[in-house]
Amino acid sequence: MKLFLADGFALDPADASYRDLVLELGKRAEDAVLMYLKTQHGINSRGSSAVLKHLQRLHSAGTLNAIIQCHQRLL
């Protein structure tokens, strides 16, 4: 899901608000994945298993290659 965090992220486990930041990043990533599936592919699934299967199919088809390359450039 971190592929869909366009700005990347930085977490500091020693930060007092670490848990809140993790939850907020997770929510942002989830929203971004669901929006991508809906707008780009017309997929309205929201369940974790269904979303995972759709992402696996898209990855196998090479549809996610551009997103993966963008993520690798962030690293």
C-alpha distances in whole Angstrom, upper triangle without the diagonal:
4,5,6,7,11,13,11,12,15,16,19,20,23,23,24,21,19,18,18,15,13,13,13,10,8,10,10,6,7,10,9,7,10,12,11,12,15,17,16,17,19,16,17,15,14,14,11,13,14,11,10,13,13,10,12,15,14,13,16,18,16,15,12,14,15,11,11,14,13,11,13,16,14,15
4,5,5,8,10,8,9,12,13,16,18,21,20,22,20,17,17,17,14,12,13,13,9,9,11,10,6,9,12,10,9,13,14,13,15,18,18,18,19,21,19,20,19,17,18,15,17,18,14,14,17,16,13,15,18,16,14,18,20,18,16,13,14,14,10,10,13,11,8,11,13,11,12
4,6,7,10,8,11,14,16,20,21,24,24,26,23,20,20,20,17,15,16,16,12,12,14,11,8,11,12,9,9,13,13,11,13,16,17,15,17,19,18,19,19,18,19,16,18,18,14,13,16,15,11,13,16,13,12,16,17,14,13,9,11,10,7,6,9,8,6,9,11,10,11
4,6,9,9,11,15,16,20,22,25,24,25,22,20,20,19,16,15,15,14,10,10,11,9,6,8,9,6,6,10,10,9,11,14,14,13,15,17,16,17,17,16,17,15,18,17,14,14,16,15,12,15,17,14,13,17,18,16,14,10,12,11,8,9,12,10,8,12,13,12,14
4,6,5,7,11,13,17,19,22,21,22,19,17,18,17,13,13,13,11,8,9,10,7,6,9,10,7,9,12,12,12,14,17,16,16,19,20,19,20,20,18,20,18,20,20,17,17,20,18,15,18,20,18,17,21,21,19,17,14,15,14,10,11,13,10,9,12,13,10,12
4,6,9,12,15,19,21,24,23,25,22,20,21,19,16,16,17,14,11,13,14,10,9,12,12,9,11,14,13,12,15,17,16,16,19,21,21,21,22,21,23,21,23,23,19,19,22,20,17,20,21,18,18,22,22,19,17,14,14,12,9,11,12,8,8,11,11,9,12
4,7,10,13,16,19,22,20,22,19,18,19,18,14,15,16,14,11,14,14,11,11,15,14,12,14,17,16,16,19,21,20,20,22,24,24,25,25,23,25,23,26,26,22,22,25,23,20,23,25,22,21,25,25,22,20,17,18,15,12,14,14,10,9,12,11,8,11
4,7,10,14,17,19,18,20,18,16,17,17,13,13,15,13,10,12,14,11,10,14,15,13,14,18,17,17,20,22,21,21,23,25,25,25,25,23,24,22,25,25,21,21,24,23,20,22,24,22,20,24,25,22,20,17,17,15,12,12,13,10,8,10,10,7,9
4,7,10,13,15,14,17,14,12,14,14,10,10,13,11,8,11,13,11,11,14,16,14,16,19,19,19,22,24,24,24,26,28,26,27,26,24,25,22,25,26,22,22,25,25,21,23,26,24,23,26,27,25,23,20,20,19,16,16,16,14,11,13,13,10,10
4,7,10,12,11,14,13,10,13,13,10,10,13,12,10,13,15,14,14,17,19,18,19,22,23,23,25,27,27,28,30,31,30,30,29,27,27,25,27,29,25,25,28,28,24,26,29,27,25,29,30,28,27,23,23,22,19,18,19,17,14,15,15,12,11
4,6,9,8,11,10,7,10,11,8,8,11,11,10,12,15,14,15,18,19,19,20,23,24,24,27,29,29,29,31,33,31,31,29,27,27,24,27,29,26,25,28,28,25,27,30,29,27,30,32,30,29,25,26,25,22,21,22,20,17,18,19,15,14
4,5,5,9,9,7,10,12,9,10,14,14,13,15,18,18,18,21,23,23,24,27,28,28,30,32,33,33,35,36,35,34,33,30,30,27,30,32,29,28,32,32,29,30,34,32,30,34,36,33,33,29,29,29,25,24,25,23,20,21,22,18,17
4,5,8,9,6,8,11,10,10,13,15,14,15,18,19,19,21,24,24,25,27,29,29,31,33,34,35,36,37,35,34,33,30,29,26,29,31,29,28,31,32,29,30,34,33,31,34,36,35,34,30,31,30,27,26,27,26,22,23,24,21,19
4,6,9,7,10,13,12,13,16,17,17,19,21,22,22,25,27,27,28,31,32,33,34,36,37,38,39,41,38,38,36,33,33,30,33,35,32,31,35,36,33,34,38,37,35,38,40,38,37,34,34,34,30,29,30,29,25,26,27,23,22
4,5,5,9,10,9,11,14,14,15,17,19,19,21,23,24,25,27,29,30,31,33,35,35,36,38,39,37,36,35,31,31,29,32,34,32,31,35,35,32,34,37,36,35,38,40,38,37,33,34,33,29,29,30,28,25,26,26,23,22
4,6,8,9,10,12,13,14,16,18,19,20,22,23,25,26,28,29,31,32,34,35,36,37,39,40,38,36,35,31,31,29,33,35,32,32,36,36,34,36,39,38,36,40,42,40,39,35,36,35,32,31,33,30,27,29,30,26,25
4,6,5,6,9,10,11,12,14,16,16,18,20,21,22,24,26,27,28,30,32,33,34,36,36,34,33,31,28,28,26,30,32,29,29,33,33,31,33,36,35,34,37,39,37,36,32,34,33,29,29,31,28,25,27,28,24,24
4,5,5,6,9,10,11,12,14,15,16,18,20,21,22,24,26,27,29,30,31,32,34,34,32,31,30,26,26,24,27,29,27,26,30,31,28,30,33,32,31,34,36,34,33,30,31,30,27,26,28,26,23,24,25,22,21
4,5,5,6,9,10,11,12,14,15,16,18,20,21,23,24,26,27,29,30,31,32,33,30,29,27,24,24,22,25,27,25,24,28,29,27,28,32,31,30,33,35,34,33,29,31,30,27,26,29,27,23,25,27,23,23
4,5,5,6,9,10,11,12,14,15,17,18,20,21,22,24,26,27,28,30,31,31,29,28,26,23,23,22,25,27,24,25,28,29,27,29,32,31,30,34,35,34,32,29,31,30,26,26,29,26,23,26,27,23,23
4,5,5,6,8,10,10,12,14,15,16,18,20,21,22,24,26,27,28,29,30,28,27,26,23,23,21,25,26,23,23,27,27,25,27,30,29,28,31,33,31,30,26,28,27,23,23,25,23,20,22,23,20,20
4,5,5,6,9,10,10,12,14,15,16,18,20,21,23,24,26,26,28,28,26,25,24,20,20,18,21,23,21,20,24,24,22,24,27,26,25,29,30,29,28,24,26,25,22,21,24,22,19,21,22,19,19
4,5,5,6,9,10,10,12,14,15,17,18,20,21,22,24,25,26,27,24,23,21,18,18,16,20,22,19,19,23,23,22,24,27,26,26,29,31,29,28,25,27,26,23,23,25,23,20,23,25,21,22
4,5,5,6,9,10,11,12,14,16,16,18,20,21,22,24,25,26,24,22,21,18,19,18,21,22,20,20,24,24,22,24,27,26,25,29,30,29,27,24,26,25,21,22,24,22,19,22,23,20,21
4,5,5,6,8,10,10,12,14,15,16,18,20,21,22,23,24,22,21,21,18,19,17,20,21,18,18,22,21,19,22,25,23,22,26,27,26,24,20,22,22,18,18,21,18,16,18,20,16,17
4,5,5,6,9,10,11,12,14,15,17,18,20,21,22,22,20,19,18,15,15,13,17,18,15,15,19,19,17,19,22,21,21,24,26,24,23,20,22,22,18,18,21,19,16,19,21,18,19
4,5,5,6,9,10,11,12,14,16,16,18,20,21,21,19,17,16,13,14,13,17,18,15,16,20,19,17,20,23,22,22,25,26,25,23,20,23,22,19,20,23,20,18,22,23,20,21
4,5,5,6,9,10,10,12,14,15,16,18,19,20,18,17,17,14,16,15,19,19,16,17,20,19,17,20,22,21,21,24,25,24,21,18,21,20,16,18,20,17,16,19,20,17,19
4,5,5,6,9,10,10,12,14,15,16,17,18,17,16,15,13,15,13,16,16,13,13,17,16,14,17,19,17,17,21,22,20,18,15,18,17,13,14,17,15,13,17,18,16,17
4,5,5,6,9,10,11,12,14,15,16,16,14,13,12,10,11,10,13,13,10,12,15,14,13,16,18,17,17,21,22,21,19,16,19,19,15,17,20,18,16,19,21,19,20
4,6,5,6,9,10,11,12,14,15,15,13,12,12,10,13,12,16,15,12,14,17,15,14,18,19,18,19,22,23,22,19,17,20,19,16,18,21,19,17,21,22,20,22
4,6,5,6,9,10,10,11,13,14,13,13,13,12,14,14,17,16,12,14,17,14,13,16,18,16,16,20,20,19,16,14,17,15,12,14,17,15,14,18,19,17,19
4,5,5,6,9,10,10,11,12,11,11,11,10,12,11,13,12,9,10,13,11,9,13,14,12,13,17,17,16,14,12,15,15,11,13,16,15,14,17,19,18,20
4,5,5,6,9,10,10,10,8,8,8,7,10,10,13,11,8,11,13,11,10,14,15,14,15,18,19,18,15,14,18,17,15,17,20,19,18,21,23,22,23
4,6,5,6,8,10,10,9,9,10,10,14,14,17,15,11,14,16,13,13,17,17,15,17,20,19,19,15,14,18,17,14,17,19,18,18,21,22,21,24
4,5,5,6,7,9,9,10,11,12,15,15,16,14,11,13,14,11,10,14,14,12,13,17,16,15,12,11,14,13,11,14,16,15,15,19,20,19,22
4,6,6,5,6,5,7,8,10,12,13,14,11,8,11,12,8,8,12,12,10,12,15,14,15,11,11,15,15,13,15,18,18,18,21,22,22,24
4,6,6,4,5,5,8,10,13,15,16,13,11,14,14,11,12,16,15,13,16,19,17,18,14,14,18,18,16,19,21,20,21,24,25,25,27
4,6,6,8,9,12,14,17,18,19,16,14,17,17,14,14,17,17,14,17,19,18,18,14,14,17,16,15,18,20,19,20,23,24,24,26
4,6,8,11,13,15,18,18,19,16,14,16,16,12,12,15,14,11,14,16,14,14,10,11,14,13,13,16,18,17,18,21,22,22,25
4,5,9,11,14,16,17,17,14,12,14,14,10,11,14,12,10,13,15,13,14,10,12,15,15,14,17,19,19,20,23,24,25,27
4,6,9,12,15,17,17,14,12,15,15,11,13,16,14,13,16,18,16,17,14,15,19,19,18,20,23,23,23,26,28,28,30
4,6,9,11,13,13,10,9,12,11,8,10,13,12,11,15,17,16,17,14,15,18,19,18,20,23,22,23,25,27,27,29
4,6,10,12,13,10,9,13,13,10,13,16,15,15,18,20,19,20,17,18,21,22,20,22,25,25,24,27,29,29,30
4,6,8,9,6,6,10,10,9,11,14,14,14,17,19,19,20,18,18,21,22,20,22,25,25,24,27,29,28,30
4,6,9,7,6,10,11,11,12,15,16,16,18,20,21,22,20,19,22,23,20,22,25,25,23,26,29,27,29
4,6,5,6,9,10,11,12,14,16,17,18,20,21,23,21,20,23,25,22,23,26,26,24,27,30,28,29
4,6,5,6,9,10,10,12,14,15,16,18,20,21,19,18,21,23,20,20,24,24,22,24,27,26,26
4,6,5,6,9,10,11,12,14,15,16,18,20,19,18,21,23,21,21,25,25,23,25,28,28,28
4,5,5,6,9,10,11,12,14,15,17,19,17,17,20,22,20,20,24,25,23,26,28,28,28
4,5,5,6,9,10,11,12,14,15,16,15,14,17,19,17,17,21,21,20,22,25,24,25
4,5,5,6,9,10,10,12,14,15,14,13,16,18,16,16,20,20,18,21,24,23,23
4,5,5,6,9,10,11,12,14,14,13,17,19,17,17,21,22,21,22,26,26,26
4,5,5,6,9,10,11,12,11,11,15,17,15,16,19,20,19,21,24,24,25
4,5,5,6,9,10,10,9,8,12,14,12,12,16,17,16,18,21,21,21
4,5,5,6,9,10,10,9,12,15,14,13,16,18,17,18,22,22,22
4,5,5,6,9,9,10,12,15,15,15,18,19,19,20,23,24,25
4,5,5,6,5,6,9,12,11,12,15,16,16,18,20,21,22
4,5,5,6,5,7,10,10,9,12,14,14,15,18,19,20
4,5,8,9,10,13,13,12,15,18,17,18,21,22,22
4,6,8,9,12,13,13,15,18,18,19,21,23,24
4,6,5,9,10,10,11,14,15,15,18,20,21
4,6,7,9,10,11,13,14,16,18,19,21
4,6,5,6,9,10,11,12,14,16,17
4,5,5,6,9,10,10,12,14,16
4,5,5,6,9,10,11,13,15
4,5,5,6,9,10,11,13
4,5,5,6,9,10,11
4,5,5,6,9,10
4,5,5,7,9
4,5,5,7
4,5,5
4,5
4
